[in-house]
């Protein structure tokens, strides 16, 4: 079955153009023209990825992203105008995996869709094995299922957050520059990637740290990058 992509934007011409682009790539496309329609489509249909505009009537895109993240971990790409840098950061903070600036480059958008679907597919549907675990203080990462536990409770991570955790938990104590994290996770050159990585790191901290403002685990090494602190046994 072809993957299904939901495109939500109040500009019908943009939705039409993106739908044509994605259908040529072999995807099935659902269309929505406001945030409420997008949520309704997600409830009624099986969707594998969402492309969401920020400014929409009835329910804006960022609020819709938050509602989706309450129940689903599917990839979400936010569309935003180039001048709206705050929208990009807000979108990532609220649960989006990536953003594409308007006017978008069709080849870039198609490549990002493929990358996120590949990552999401690779991370899904695998059962954890007790023999493949990385224990680190309060955290336990089950590598086969790519599931993170904090104090014995599963942590709800998006596909992008899981890829970051997979990289850092498999390399405890190693410092990764933001550019390298971006290149490994997003699978594209990491130019000007610091903000994107920083927002995802902050989101993960909020889920695993007892005090996100004074993290024990996911630490920044100023001027170098980020690492998962290796705890003494």
N, C-alpha and C positions, 0 to 999 in steps of 0.2 A: 504494500500500500504506500502511495506517495505521501510524503509528509504534508501536513496541513498548516498553513501560515495565516494568521489573522492580521489584517492590515487595518488600522484605525486612524482616520484623519478626517477632519470636517471639510477638507478640500477634496471634492469628488474626483477632480482631474488627477490629483496626486495619487489617490487610491487606485484609480483606473490604470495609471502609468506603472505603478509598482506591481499591480496584479498581472499586467501583461508581461512585465519583466520576469516575475517569478514563475508564471505559468510556462514561459518559454524554457525555464530551467527544469520543468517537470513537477513543480509543486502544485498542490491544490490550495486555492486562496479563498478565504472568507473576508468579507468587507464589513466595516462598521464606520459610522460617521460621527459618533460621539462616544464618550466613555461608558455610558449605560448600555448602548448597543454592543460594545465590545465585551462587557461582562456577560451579557445575555448569550452572545455567541459562544463564549467559553463554557458556559453552563450547558448549552445544547449540543455542542460539537466537541470532538476530540481534536485539540489544537497542540501543535508541537513547538511553535514559536510565534511571538507577537511582535509586530512593528507598530509602535504607538507614538502618535503626535502628542506634543505637550498641551497646546492650546486647543481645547475642544469644548463644545457646549454640553449642558446637562451634568457631565462629570468630566473634569479635566484629566489629561493623560497621567499626570503624576499621582493623582488620587486613585485612578484606576490601577496603576502599577502597585500601589500599596494594597489595594483590595485583592489583586491577583496573588500577591506574595503571601497573603494570609493562608492560602490553600494550595498553591502550585509553585513548583520550582522550574517551570519551563523558561527557556531563554526569552528575554525581553530586550528589544532594541528600541531606544527612544529617538524620535526625530526632533531636531531643534534647529532654529535659525542660528547662523554662525555667530551673530552678535549676542546671543543669549547664553553666555558661558555659565551663568548661575543655574539655568535650566538643566544643563548637562550635569553639573555637580549634584543638583537636587535629585535628578532622575536616578543617578547612580546610588545616592544615599537612600532613596526610597525603595531600591530593589532591582533597578534595571541592570542588565549585564553590560550594556554597551550603548553608544549613541552614534548617530550619523547626522552630519550637519546638512541643512538645506541651503542652497539647492544640492541635492545628493548626486553623487556619481554612480550611475547604474551598475558599473562593474564592481565598484567598491561595496555597494549594498549587497549585491549578489554574493560576493566573496565572504562578507561578514555573516550572512545568513548560513552559508555552507559551513563555515567554521564553527558557529555556535551549535548548529544541528549535529555536526560530527561530535563535538565535545559532549553535548547532552546525551546523545545516543551511547557514547562510550561509557558514560558514568551511570547509566541506568540499568536496572534489572539484574544486578549481580548480587548473589547472597554472600554475606561475609563468612569467612572461615576463621575459626578460633586460632589457627596456627599462623595467621598473617595479621598480627596486631603490633602496633607501635604504641607503647605506654610512655607517657611523659607527664608526670605529676597527676593533676586532676583530669588530664586529657587521655583519651585512647582513640587511636585511629585504626580502623579495620580496612586494610589495603584492598582486599578482594572486593568488598562491597563499597569501598570508598565512602565509608560512613564515619563521622566523628562523634565521639561521646564526651561529654563534660560531666563529671561527677556521676557517671553511669547513665546519664540521660542523653538520647540522641539529639544532636544539634541540627536544626533545620538550615541547610545551606543551599544556595543556588548552585547551578552547574559551574559558574565562574568561580564562586567562592570555594567550591570543592576542589577545583583544579589548583587554586592557590594553596589550599591546605595540603593537598596531595604533594605538591612541590616542597613545601616547608617542613612537613612532618617526616618526609622521607630524607630530609637533609637537616636534621636537628643541629642548631648552633651555627649553621652556615649562613653568611650574610649574602643576600641577593640584591643587587641594584634594581631599582624600579624598572629600568629598561629591560633587564633580563627577565624579570617576572612577567612583564607585558609580552615580550617576545615568546616566552614559553607557553603562556596561558592563552593569549589571543592569536598566537601563531602568525604574527606580522611584525614588521619593524617597529621598535619601541620609541620612536621620536616623540618628544613632548608628551610622554606617557605618565609623568609623575602624578598629576591630579587624579587620573583614572585609577591607578593602582592605590593611591592613598585613600580614596573613598572606599574602595573594596576592603582594604585593610581595616579601616575604621568600622565598617559594618561587621566584619568578622569579630573584631574585638568586643563589640557590643553583645555578641552571642556567646563568647567563651570566657571573657574575663570577669572576675568578681567586681573589679573597679576598672572600667575601660579607660579612665583618664590616667590611671597608674598601672599599665599592663604588666603582668608577670610573664606572660608567654610571648605574645606577638609584639616584638619590640622594633623600634626604629633605631638604627645606628646612624647618627646624624652625619650627613655628607657622603654616606656610603650606600645604605639601603635598609632592608628589613630582614629579620630572622625570627625563627621560632626558638626561643630560649630552651636549652636542654637542661631539664631539672635533674638534680641529684636523686638517686634512688634511695 
